[in-house]
Amino acid sequence: MTRAFTASLALLLVAGLLAFDLANWAPNPYQAPAMLAFGSGSVASGGFCGALPN
């Protein structure tokens, strides 16, 4: 497989997923989840491993 074929296949897959999503659910900006929520919509909690203690 060439690089162009793989890139075309990936773009086709993303376009198909986007078309499926838009065809099945109409976007409603008033009931949309938070941007980049990736799931529950709740705010992340906890620490950051690279954070230094005070």
Secondary structure by P-SEA (a helix, b strand, c coil): ccaaaaaaaaaaaaaaaaaaaaaccccccccccccccccccccccccccccccc
